[in-house]
Amino acid sequence: MEKNSDLTLIDLAVIVCLMVLGILVAPVVFQNLDLFRRHGRVVCGTNLKGLGNACVVYANDYDDEYPRLGYGYWARELGFRFDDITYRASSHEGASTISSSLYMLVREADVSPKSFICPGAEGCKRKDWEQFDGKNKNGYDLVQLWDFGLDPYRHVSYAYHNPYGKHPPSKSLSPAFAIAADMNPWFDHGDIQQSQTGKAAPQVMRLDDPTTWKYSNSLNHELKRKRYSQGQCVLFADGHTSFETQPNVGVNDDNIYTFWSVEKNPTEQERQGGTAPTSRGLENDAQSKDDSFLAI
């Protein structure tokens, strides 16, 4: 004899109750997710604002120049040990890094290493950023070190305007100039990424294709199950920070993650889209005092 497979009144009542519960709970879940995202943006913006204030303090002591360690060529890793307390910046001509320039804020402006990690990026498997713990074999204090450890790019999830180019950051920049922001999508663990197509980052933002802005943003605030980001927190030269949904937010809509291909009179595409970095050579550099190029 076959069993009766029809739903009973009790079964229907349970199903209806679950549906009602789902309808009631869903808005709360989505609201909490939104609050979590907003909290991440707030903390991220606070971090960047603190770094901006520290840059000003640093510049007041160093002829209005923002942090820059050494005068060597721009590299992925330092040309000397991060815990080499015998180092003298005035005599160094080897490899220098953007992360070591940012470390000057730890040495000179009492900034915590925690401030260099975006909460939206912390714990992300693909990025694997984490706060620098200061550990070194000789037990030196943080202010005696010259960078964020042996793999500094793991401990800095923000990009900073390249201080080793023709137009290093300083207090004389336009108030609308972007000094720092969430990590440049063209860099991952200090490695330069290849340009992608379709629904994948990174891509150069194209004015004839409005969908490309999604894949030209920082990936720090990447949406779950998506291959693009909500946007990025940006620190401007006047000290304010804001969350921007597109990267073309610099001076006259300059793209903060790329550089122009010409020094003068760039087209709108060259300004808002720009040229993606392919190396740390001299040709990969800001072309004007109004051209932001945030890197690591």
N, C-alpha and C positions, 0 to 999 in steps of 0.2 A: 504493500500500500504506500503510495507516494505521500510525502509530507506536504502540508499546505504551505506554499511559499508566499502567500498574500501577506501584506503588511497589516499588523494589528493596529488598533487605535493607540496603544501604548507606544509602538514603534513610530507612528506618525507624530505623536506628541513629542517624543525625544528629538526627532529630526527638526521639527519646528522650533523647539527650544534652542537647539544648537545653532540654527540659522539666525534666530533673533540675537543670541549671545554673540555670534560672529559680527553681526551688524553693529551691535553696541560697542564691542571691543575694538573693531578695526580702526575707527577714528582716533582712539586713544593711542594705539600702536603707532599709527602714522604720525600722530602729533609728537610722540616721544622720539621717533626717528628724526623728525624735523628739528626738534629741540636739540638732539645730540649733534646734528650737523651744524646748527647755529652755534652751539657751544664750542665746537671745534674751530669754527671761523673766528669767534671772539677771542679765544686763546691764541690762535695763530696771529691775528691782527695785533694783539697785545704784545706778543713776542717781537713782532717786527717793529712796532712802535718803540719798544724798549731798545732794540738794536739801533734804531734811528737816533734816539736820544744819546746813546753811547757813542755813536759816530760823531755827533756834534761835540761832545765832551772831548773826544780824542782829537778832533780837528782843532779845537781851541789850543791844544798843547803842541800841535805839529803843523804850524803855518797854514791852517785852514784846509789841510789835506786829509781825506778820509783814510782809513786803515789800508796800508800797503806794506807788506813785508818784503824787503829786498828789492832789487832792481834787475833780477834775472829774467829769463824767459818764462812764459806761462806754461806750466806743466801739470800733470796729474798728481805727481808726488814731489815732495821736497828733495832738493839736491843734498840734503844733510839730514841727520837724525832729528826727530821731533823733540827729543830730550837732550839735545846738545847745548848745554848751558854756556859753552865757550863761544857760541856763534856771535858774530858781530855784523849787523845789517849793513853797515857802511862799507864793509870789505867783501860782502857776498856778491858773487856774479853768476851763481849757478841757478838751477831750476827753482822756481818759486810757484806757490799755489794760491788760489783764491781763498781756500779754506784757511791757510796759514795767515792770510791778511785779516780774515774775520777773527782769527784767534787773538789778534792784537787787542780786541775788545775784552777778552778774558784776562789778558795780562795787564792792560792799562786802564780799563774802565769797569772792572769788577762785575762783568757779565757772567752769569752762570751758563755752563755748557748746555743745560736743559733748554735754554732760550733759543737754541739753534735747531730744535726739533719741532716740526709742525705736528700737532696732535692728530691731524687727519692722515698723516703719513706714518706715524709711529705704529709699528707692528705689522705693517703691510708686507706680505711675504715677498712680493716682487722687488720692493725697495729695501726692506730690512734695515731701516734707520733706527738708531738707538742713541741714547744720551751717552756722551763720552764720560767714562768713569775716572779718567786721570791716571790710570795705572801705568807705571813704568818701572823698569827693573831696578832703577836706582832710588825710587821713592821720592822723586823731586816734587815740589809743590806745583800747583797749576800755573802759577805766575812765572815759573822757571822753564816751562815748556814752550815750544814754538808752533805747535799744531795739535790737532785732535787725534793724536796717536799714529800708529803705523798705517791705518786705513782711514784717513780723515774724512773721506767722502761718505762714510757710513754714519758719521756723527753730525752732519750738516745737511738739513733738508731744505735750506733756502739758497737761492741764487743771488749773487751780488754783482753789481756792475764791474766789469773787468778792469782791475786797477793797473794792469800791465800793458795797456794799449796806449794809443795816442791821446785819448781823452779820459784820463782817470777821474774818479769821483772826487768832488771837493765841495766846499760851502758856496762856491760861486755858480753852481748849477741853477737852471731854471726851477722854480718851485714845482712845476709839473713834471719834472724829470723823475723817472723811476730808479731808485737806488737799489732796492732789493725786493724780492717777492718769493712766493713758493717756487720750488725747484723747476728750473727750465726743463721742458719735456724732451729736449734734445740731449739731455745728459742723464745717465743712470749709473750710479756708483762711480762717478767721475768719467765714465766712458761716453764718448759721443755716439749718438744713435743715428741709424740710417733713416732716411725719409720713407714713410709708409704711404699706402693708398687705401682706398675703401674706408671701412669703418675701424681704423686703427691709428693710433698716435705713434710718433709725431708726424705732423704735416705742416707745410707752410700755408698760412691762411691766404685764401684767394678771394678777391673781391667779387669775382664772377660766380663763386660757389659759396653761398652763405652757410652751408653745412660744415665747411672746413674749420670754422672757429672752434668747434667741439674738440677737434683733434690737434689743435695748436695751443691748447691750454696746458697748464701744469697738471700733472697727474696726482698731486698731493691730495686733492679732494675728489678723487675718482669715485664715480657712482658705482654701487655694487651691480655686478652682472653687465656693466657697460664698459666700453673701451674709450670712454672720454670722461672729462672732468666737469664739475659744476663751474669751475673758474679758479681764481687765485687771489690771495691777499697780496696787496702791493703797498710798499712803503715809498712815499714820494719825498722829494728833497725838502719840501716845506715841513716835513715831520708828520703829516697825517697818513693814515692807512685806510684802505677801503677794499672791499671784496669786489672784484671785477669779473664779469662773466666772459670777457674776451681779452686777448692779450694786447690789442692795439689801443692802449690807454696812456701812452707816454706823451711827450710834447708833440702837438699837432697830429695826434692819432698814431704815433710811432709804436711799432710792435716791440715790446720789451724783451722778447726772447730771441730776436734775430737782429741782424745788422743790415744797413743799406749796402747796395752794390756799387754806389757812387758816392762821392764826397759832397757834391752840390746838386741842388735841384732834383731830388729824387721824385719819381712818379708816385702816385697814390699807392700803387701796388708795391713799389719798393719800400715805401714808408710803413704801410700797414701790414704787408706780408713779409717783406724783407728776404734776406738770404740766410739759409740755415748753416750753422757751423759744420765743418767737415774735419777740422783739425785744430790744433793750438798754434798754428802758424800765424805770421804777422798779417796775412790777408783776412783772417777771421777776427775782425775787430770793428768797434764802433767807428763810423766814418765822420761823425760830427759831434759837437758838444750837445746836440739835441738828440743824438742817437743812442738810446739805451741798449745795452747788450748784457743781460744778466746771465751769469754762467757760474761754473764751479771748477 
